[in-house]
Amino acid sequence: MTSDDVPTPGVHGSVDPGEIAKFEALAKTWWDTKGPMRSLHDIHPLRVEFIVEQAAAVFGRDAGSPQPLANLEALDVGCAGGLVSESLARLGAKVTGIDPVAENVSVARRHAEESGLAVDYRAATLEETAAGGGRWDLVTALEVVEHVNDVPAFMRVLCSVVKPGGLLVMSTVNRTLQSFALAKVAAEYVLRWLPVGTHDWNRFVRPRELEEQFQANGLRVLKTGGIFCSPLTFTWHHSRDISVNYQIAARR
């Protein structure tokens, strides 16, 4: 793959400086299960289950085995403090984690070392990584697309780093009235699950919009599923309801 094959507006094309500053301020809190990232820790097991389920189907693996991702090369885009990257590594994948926030990468490296896990963390944008010509079997971009400043440009580059036959898994927030009420107002202002200003509702992405991007970039959707929080128990579970949080898998 040459640099001419990578459709990118520039190595920093989809990065929003305002979002970078926001997450720089939160860098030290990624592994605090009771802190500002608590909701990510709460939904994390469901995200990993979804990834394993889809990877097992695509690559012919046993989802119930100790390491169903063994020897798969995985790229975790927007790895932050390494929550997803570490889980993929524990499941056997050879993981590269990238994030444009250097402080996040420092936190991720330190935590992986303390956990005895080998993860190749890089302080880099997706565009910089794609320009290197690499492609991966499994690519994840969880809670990332709603923070970029050019979704079509980001999606073009994201899809370009998926190997032929490879799998891309994303999770994000739908742009609906329900998500405004729950993921924005309730989560940030009422329940205080997230710092105020974490999300801009106008940047939330509808499933159909992602599906169109997949189709335009040579991928086909395999599955879309929701993640729902019970208002009575505040516990999270898989759901057919994709009006707020949802996950989507696509294959090249």
N, C-alpha and C positions, 0 to 999 in steps of 0.2 A: 504494500500500500504506500503510495507516494503522497507528498503533501498536496499534490493537485487533486487527489481523490477525496480530500477532507473538505467538506463544504462548510467553511467557517468564515465569519466576518472579521476575524482577528482573534488573537489568543486571549483577549479579555472581553470578547464580544458580548457574552450574556451576563457578565458579572455586574451587579448593581452595587456601587460603592456604599450606598446607604445601608444595604443589607449586610455588607461586610462589617461595617462599623457596629451594627446591632449585635452580630454574633461574636465579634471580638470581645464585647463587654460580657458575654455569657460563657466564654470559653472555659472558665474554671468550674462551671457548674454541671457539665455534661454527665458526670457519674454520680451526682447527688440525687438519689432516688426520691427525696422529699423536697427537692429544690425546684427551680423554674422549669426543669425538663422532666418533671414527674410524669406528665401525660405520655411522653415518648417511652419512658420505661414501662408504663402501664400497658401500652399497646404493642410493645416490642415482641412479646411471645406470639401474638397473632400475625405480625408481619413476617416473622421467621417461619411460622407454619405455612403461610401462603407461598413464600419463596421456595421452601422445600417441596411442597406439593407440586408446584409448577415445574421445578427442576427435575423432580423424579419422573414426571410424565414426559418431559421433553428429552431427557437424557437416558431414560430407561433405568432409573435407579429405584432402590427400595427406600421409600420415605421413612420407614421405621428403623432403618439400620443406624448404627452409631455415627457413621460419617457418610451420609447420602450424597455429599458434594465432593467426595474424594477426587483429587487431581483436576477438578475443574478450575480454570483460571477465571477469577472473578474481579470485577472492578466495581468498587463502591463509590459512587459519585456524590460529593457533598458528605463525606464520611463523618464530619464533625469530630466528636470525641472518640469515635470508634465503636459505638454500640453495635451497629450492624456488622461492621468489618470483623470484629472479634467473634461474633456468633457464626459467621460464614467460615472463619478459620477453624473454629472448634468442630464444625461439621465437615471438615476435610478440604475445603477449597484453598487454592493458592491465591491469596487476596492482595490486591492493590487498593489502597484507600486514598482518595484525593480530596482536598478541600482548599479553597483559595485563602482561608483564614489560617495564617501560620500558627497562631496560638492554639487553634483547635488541633492541628497536627501534632504540636508538642505534647498536648494533653493525651492524645491518642497513642503516641509512641510510648510515653511513660507508662500508661496503663497496660498496654500490651506487654511491655517488658516485665512489669510486675506480675502479670498473669502468665508469663511463660509462653506467649503466643508470637508466632512469626507473621507479621503483617508488613507489607511494603507501603509505608505511608509517605505521601508526597504533598508538599505545599504547592499545589498547582491548580489551575483552572481546567475545566473539561477541554477547552479549546487547546491549551498548551499540551495536554496529554494526548489528544487526538492527533496533533501535529507530529507527534513522535512515531506515528504509524502503527501503533499497537491495536489489536482487537482481542476481545475477551469472549469466553463461552457464556458467562453470566454477568450481566450488568444490572446494578441496582441504583436507583435514584429515589430515595424515600424522603418525602417532605422537602423537596428541593425545587421543583418546577414553579411553585407558587412564589419563589423568591428571586427568580431571574427577571431580567428586564426585556428580554426578547424571546418569547416562548418558541416561535417557529425556528429561529436560529439555533436555540439551545437544542431543540428536538432533532434538527438535522445532524448536528454533531453527535448527540447522544446515540442516535440510531446508527451512525457510521462506525462506532466502535464495537458493535455487536458482530461477532463472527457469523458467517453463513451457518444456519442451523442453530444459532445461539438464542439465548433468552434475555429479554429485558423486563425487569419488574420495577414498577413505580408505585408510589402511594402519594396522595395529595388530598386536597379538600375541594369538594364540588362548589360551584358558585350558584347557590340557591338561597331562598329566603330562610330555609332551615339552617343553613350553614352560617348565615349572618347572625341569626339569633343564638345559635349554640356555639359555633367555633370562634366567633368574634366577640359578641356581647357577653354571653355567659362565661366562656372560658377565660376571657381577659379581664372583664370588669366585675363579674358577679362572683364566680367561683375562684378567681385568681389562680387558675391552673397554669396560665402563661403570663409572662410580663406584658403589660399594656403596650400595644404597638407591634407585637410579634407578627401579626398578620395584617395584610391589606385585603379586604374582602374582594376588591375589584381585580385582584391578581389570582384569585382562586380559579381553577381550571375545570371545566365541565368534561365528563368522560367522552362525550362526542367530539370535543375539540382534540383530545389526545388521540382518539381513534383516527381522526382525519390526518393527524401528523404521522401516525404509524403507517397508514396506507400510503401517504405521499413519500415515505422514506423506506419502503420496501419491507415493512413488517406487517404481520397479521395478528389481530387480537386473539388471545386464547381464552382469557377469563377476566371478568371484572367482578369484584366483590366488595361489599361494604364492611366497615368496622363501626359498631354501634355501642354507645355507652348507656347503660341502664340508668334512668333518672332516679330510681329508688335505691339501688345498691352501689351506684358509681363503679360498676364493673364493666369491662369491655368484652365483646364477643363478636364473632363473625356474623354478618347479616346480609340479606338480599337488598337491604336499604342502602342505596349509594347517594343519598341526598346530602350527606355531610362528608364524613371520611370514607375514602375508598382506595382500593388497590387494583392494579391492572397489570396483566402480563401479556407480552407479545413476543412473537418469534420471527426471526429473519428467515 
